[in-house]
Amino acid sequence: MTSSGTGGNAGAAERVEKYLTFRLAGEEYGIGILGVQEIVSWMEITRIPRTPEFIRGVINLRGRVIPVLDLRVRFGLPPQAQTPRTCIVVLQVRREAGRVTVGAIVDEVTEVLDLAASQVEPVPELGLAVDTAFLSGIGKAGSRVIILLDVERALAAREWLSVEQVVHHNETKGTKHE
């Protein structure tokens, strides 16, 4: 006899999400794959004066200028020299004004990982002094722990404003030269 609804097959219907995992300072992080546009090899980054330190600058990606964020600086991690594994993860981030394309520097990309809802724990309470607003959860894959990021909340509203100003400045500048 089979049952309908929430019977014995509840495990088979468990929601699974894909995450791009990467390393920063030896820790493993994950970003929902739906926000990832592509991964590009390290390329020269042009610094933009008077921008916050976490905005490393901009890159020219096939004729499109996009801002690049240094996640190490944003998260208060120690700096590291570029290695052959250092790359830029290009993300589509939802903002009130629409989607913003940004690059994020990571030490290395590790894999695309499937995590079932049962493998994701809520972010633990770490006290008032620790800002965890940019975390969406903690993933468990075997003995590994993956810090899951919410890219939309990784920056405060004023920081996103700085990123959007760089994007707007470069779009305006690009249309004047055409």
Rosetta blueprint (number, residue, H / E / L):
1 M L
2 T L
3 S L
4 S L
5 G L
6 T L
7 G L
8 G L
9 N L
10 A H
11 G H
12 A H
13 A H
14 E L
15 R L
16 V E
17 E E
18 K E
19 Y E
20 L E
21 T E
22 F E
23 R E
24 L E
25 A L
26 G L
27 E E
28 E E
29 Y E
30 G E
31 I E
32 G E
33 I H
34 L H
35 G H
36 V E
37 Q E
38 E E
39 I E
40 V E
41 S E
42 W L
43 M L
44 E L
45 I L
46 T E
47 R L
48 I L
49 P L
50 R L
51 T L
52 P L
53 E L
54 F L
55 I E
56 R E
57 G E
58 V E
59 I E
60 N E
61 L E
62 R L
63 G L
64 R E
65 V E
66 I E
67 P E
68 V E
69 L E
70 D E
71 L H
72 R H
73 V H
74 R H
75 F L
76 G L
77 L L
78 P L
79 P L
80 Q L
81 A L
82 Q L
83 T L
84 P L
85 R L
86 T L
87 C E
88 I E
89 V E
90 V E
91 L E
92 Q E
93 V E
94 R E
95 R E
96 E L
97 A L
98 G E
99 R E
100 V E
101 T E
102 V E
103 G E
104 A E
105 I E
106 V E
107 D L
108 E E
109 V E
110 T E
111 E E
112 V E
113 L E
114 D E
115 L E
116 A E
117 A H
118 S H
119 Q H
120 V E
121 E E
122 P L
123 V L
124 P L
125 E L
126 L L
127 G L
128 L L
129 A L
130 V L
131 D L
132 T L
133 A L
134 F L
135 L E
136 S E
137 G E
138 I E
139 G E
140 K E
141 A E
142 G L
143 S L
144 R E
145 V E
146 I E
147 I E
148 L E
149 L E
150 D L
151 V H
152 E H
153 R H
154 A L
155 L L
156 A L
157 A H
158 R H
159 E H
160 W H
161 L H
162 S H
163 V H
164 E H
165 Q H
166 V H
167 V H
168 H H
169 H H
170 N H
171 E H
172 T H
173 K H
174 G H
175 T H
176 K H
177 H L
178 E L
